[in-house]
Amino acid sequence: MADFTPEELRAKILEYLGKKDKAKNRDIATAFDTSKKEVDKMVNEMAKEGILEFLYLGTSYVKLKDKE
């Protein structure tokens, strides 16, 4: 399992979501071979900062806040 600094993980999440309309935290974790717990923590932090937003479509997804 890959270990990333918080800055590296943040950059990877932004890059990943820049290519997707939306994603589940588990899919992001799998894409970077890192723990879902770490992705959850960073996604929550980024959502509090207004960078990401949660979508609830029967299950929860995240997406870049201003990306349509």
C-alpha positions in Angstrom: 0.0 0.0 0.0 1.3 3.4 -1.0 2.1 6.1 1.6 1.6 9.6 0.5 2.2 12.9 2.4 -1.0 14.9 2.9 0.1 17.2 0.1 0.7 14.4 -2.3 -2.6 12.7 -1.6 -4.5 16.1 -2.0 -2.8 16.6 -5.4 -3.6 13.0 -6.5 -7.3 13.4 -5.5 -7.5 16.7 -7.4 -5.9 15.1 -10.5 -8.2 12.1 -10.3 -11.4 14.1 -9.9 -10.3 16.5 -12.7 -10.7 13.5 -15.0 -14.0 12.2 -13.5 -17.4 13.7 -13.0 -17.7 12.0 -9.6 -16.1 9.2 -7.7 -16.5 7.2 -4.6 -13.8 7.5 -1.9 -13.2 3.7 -2.2 -12.5 4.1 -6.0 -10.0 6.9 -5.3 -8.2 4.8 -2.7 -8.1 1.8 -5.0 -6.7 3.9 -7.9 -3.8 5.0 -5.7 -3.4 1.8 -3.7 -3.9 3.7 -0.5 -6.2 3.2 2.4 -9.8 4.4 2.2 -9.4 5.8 5.7 -6.7 8.2 4.5 -8.8 9.2 1.5 -11.9 9.8 3.7 -9.9 12.0 6.0 -8.5 14.1 3.1 -11.8 14.3 1.2 -13.5 15.6 4.4 -10.8 18.2 4.9 -11.1 19.3 1.2 -14.9 19.5 1.5 -14.6 21.7 4.6 -12.3 24.0 2.6 -14.9 24.2 -0.2 -12.7 22.4 -2.8 -14.9 19.3 -3.0 -18.6 18.6 -2.5 -20.5 15.4 -1.6 -23.2 14.0 -3.9 -25.8 11.6 -2.5 -27.2 9.5 -5.3 -28.3 6.4 -3.4 -24.6 6.2 -2.3 -22.2 9.0 -1.7 -19.8 10.4 -4.2 -17.4 13.4 -4.2 -16.7 15.8 -7.0 -14.8 19.0 -7.6 -17.0 21.8 -6.3 -17.1 23.9 -9.4 -17.0 21.2 -12.0 -20.3 20.5 -13.8 
